[in-house]
Amino acid sequence: MPSVSRNRHDNLRASGLEQTLRDRNTAIIGDTLHFETLGVHDLDGTIVNPSSVVEALTSTHVFYHVWAAVKQTIDERVSRGIPDSALTKAAVERVLFELGHVIMERVAGPHMTFVDPRRYNNKSAMIKNARRLVSLFKEKGIQGSRVVVGVSRTNMLVRQIAGLTTYPDPRDTGRR
């Protein structure tokens, strides 16, 4: 996978707002599926949310990626054991991956995506969905640490998924 340089736009002068944010060490996160915009700005990460995906689906620039996601899902339905009743959900999951993959080719930082918010009451389905999304990125050689999957928050769910992600203790120097 091509590496995106943090200083790829050194020859471009940052806007006043962007420079102020940089001076204050503030991350700039892109919330768009307009791929050319993502390639121009020096972003620290990206995010997609349900409304940005729905909005992008009305634009022709994502049609190929939607087609590729649906075709891949249909081609893999037997090998992945996807029942006909779950084919649409699997295709939507693949669309999120395809769009995220295109975004991550343009922006070096982390990418934040989401699981189906309608699954808020089914913790195991949300966790499976999150793990599948991350595994799709890993299959393309993208480190799982670059993918952040948002889930609908309930207190019970937060307690139950707390063990899925661990962060190193910054105080731990490795010495015992």
C-alpha positions as CSV (number, residue, x, y, z in Angstrom):
1,M,0.0,0.0,0.0
2,P,1.4,3.4,-0.9
3,S,2.5,5.5,2.1
4,V,1.0,9.0,2.4
5,S,3.5,11.5,3.5
6,R,2.5,13.8,6.3
7,N,4.2,16.7,4.6
8,R,3.0,16.0,1.1
9,H,1.8,19.6,0.6
10,D,4.8,21.5,2.0
11,N,4.7,23.6,-1.2
12,L,1.1,24.7,-0.5
13,R,0.5,27.4,2.0
14,A,-1.9,26.3,4.8
15,S,-5.0,28.5,5.3
16,G,-5.2,30.7,8.3
17,L,-7.6,28.4,10.1
18,E,-5.6,25.3,9.2
19,Q,-2.3,26.9,10.4
20,T,-4.0,28.0,13.7
21,L,-5.2,24.4,14.3
22,R,-1.7,23.1,13.5
23,D,-0.1,25.6,15.8
24,R,-2.4,24.4,18.6
25,N,-1.6,20.8,17.8
26,T,-5.3,20.1,16.9
27,A,-6.1,17.1,14.7
28,I,-7.9,17.9,11.5
29,I,-10.4,15.1,10.6
30,G,-12.0,14.9,7.2
31,D,-15.7,14.1,7.2
32,T,-16.4,13.7,3.5
33,L,-16.5,11.1,0.8
34,H,-15.4,13.6,-1.8
35,F,-12.2,11.8,-2.7
36,E,-10.5,14.7,-4.4
37,T,-11.0,16.9,-1.4
38,L,-9.4,14.2,0.8
39,G,-6.4,14.1,-1.5
40,V,-5.8,17.9,-1.4
41,H,-6.0,18.7,2.3
42,D,-3.4,17.5,4.8
43,L,-5.7,15.6,7.2
44,D,-4.8,13.7,10.3
45,G,-7.6,11.2,9.9
46,T,-11.1,10.6,8.4
47,I,-14.5,9.7,9.5
48,V,-17.6,8.4,7.8
49,N,-21.1,8.4,9.3
50,P,-24.5,7.2,8.2
51,S,-25.5,10.6,6.8
52,S,-22.3,11.1,4.8
53,V,-22.6,7.7,3.3
54,V,-26.3,8.2,2.3
55,E,-25.3,11.6,0.8
56,A,-22.4,10.1,-1.2
57,L,-24.7,7.4,-2.6
58,T,-26.5,10.1,-4.6
59,S,-23.2,11.0,-6.3
60,T,-21.8,9.2,-9.3
61,H,-18.2,9.3,-7.9
62,V,-18.9,6.3,-5.6
63,F,-20.9,4.2,-8.0
64,Y,-18.0,2.0,-9.0
65,H,-17.1,1.3,-5.3
66,V,-20.7,0.4,-4.5
67,W,-20.8,-1.9,-7.5
68,A,-17.5,-3.5,-6.5
69,A,-18.7,-4.0,-2.9
70,V,-22.0,-5.6,-4.0
71,K,-20.2,-7.8,-6.6
72,Q,-17.6,-9.0,-4.1
73,T,-20.4,-9.8,-1.6
74,I,-22.3,-11.8,-4.1
75,D,-19.2,-13.6,-5.3
76,E,-18.2,-14.5,-1.7
77,R,-21.7,-15.4,-0.4
78,V,-21.0,-19.1,-0.5
79,S,-17.5,-19.1,0.8
80,R,-18.4,-16.7,3.6
81,G,-21.6,-18.6,4.3
82,I,-23.9,-15.5,3.9
83,P,-27.5,-16.5,3.9
84,D,-29.8,-14.8,1.4
85,S,-31.5,-13.0,4.2
86,A,-28.3,-11.3,5.3
87,L,-26.9,-10.5,1.8
88,T,-28.0,-6.8,1.9
89,K,-26.4,-6.3,5.3
90,A,-23.2,-7.9,4.1
91,A,-23.2,-5.7,1.0
92,V,-23.6,-2.6,3.1
93,E,-20.7,-3.7,5.4
94,R,-18.6,-4.2,2.3
95,V,-19.6,-0.7,0.9
96,L,-18.3,0.8,4.2
97,F,-15.1,-1.1,3.8
98,E,-14.7,-0.2,0.1
99,L,-15.3,3.5,0.8
100,G,-13.0,3.4,3.8
101,H,-10.2,1.7,1.7
102,V,-10.4,4.4,-0.9
103,I,-10.2,7.1,1.8
104,M,-7.3,5.4,3.5
105,E,-5.3,5.4,0.3
106,R,-5.5,9.2,0.4
107,V,-5.1,10.0,4.1
108,A,-2.4,8.5,6.3
109,G,-4.2,8.8,9.7
110,P,-6.8,6.7,11.3
111,H,-10.2,6.1,9.7
112,M,-13.3,6.0,11.7
113,T,-16.3,4.1,10.5
114,F,-19.4,2.6,12.1
115,V,-21.6,-0.4,12.5
116,D,-25.3,-0.5,11.7
117,P,-26.8,1.7,14.4
118,R,-30.1,-0.2,14.2
119,R,-28.2,-3.1,15.9
120,Y,-27.9,-1.1,19.1
121,N,-29.9,-3.8,21.0
122,N,-27.9,-6.7,19.7
123,K,-24.4,-6.5,21.2
124,S,-23.1,-9.7,19.7
125,A,-24.2,-8.6,16.2
126,M,-22.5,-5.2,16.7
127,I,-19.3,-6.8,17.9
128,K,-19.3,-9.3,15.0
129,N,-19.9,-6.5,12.6
130,A,-17.1,-4.4,14.0
131,R,-14.7,-7.4,13.9
132,R,-15.6,-8.2,10.3
133,L,-15.1,-4.6,9.2
134,V,-11.6,-4.6,10.8
135,S,-10.8,-7.9,9.3
136,L,-11.7,-6.6,5.8
137,F,-9.1,-3.8,6.2
138,K,-6.5,-6.2,7.5
139,E,-7.0,-8.5,4.5
140,K,-5.9,-5.5,2.4
141,G,-2.8,-5.0,4.5
142,I,-4.1,-2.1,6.6
143,Q,-3.2,-2.3,10.2
144,G,-6.2,-2.7,12.5
145,S,-4.9,0.1,14.6
146,R,-5.7,2.5,11.8
147,V,-9.4,1.6,11.9
148,V,-11.7,2.9,14.5
149,V,-15.2,1.4,14.6
150,G,-18.0,3.3,16.3
151,V,-20.9,1.6,17.9
152,S,-24.1,2.9,19.3
153,R,-23.5,3.6,22.9
154,T,-25.4,2.0,25.7
155,N,-23.9,1.7,29.2
156,M,-24.3,-2.1,29.1
157,L,-22.6,-2.3,25.7
158,V,-19.7,-0.1,26.8
159,R,-19.0,-2.4,29.7
160,Q,-19.3,-5.5,27.5
161,I,-17.0,-4.3,24.7
162,A,-14.4,-2.7,27.0
163,G,-12.2,-5.7,26.7
164,L,-12.1,-5.6,22.9
165,T,-9.6,-2.8,22.7
166,T,-6.6,-2.3,25.0
167,Y,-4.4,0.7,25.2
168,P,-0.9,0.5,26.5
169,D,-0.4,2.3,29.8
170,P,1.9,5.3,29.0
171,R,3.4,5.0,32.5
172,D,4.5,1.4,31.6
173,T,8.2,1.6,30.6
174,G,8.5,-2.1,30.1
175,R,10.8,-2.5,33.2
176,R,9.7,-4.7,36.0
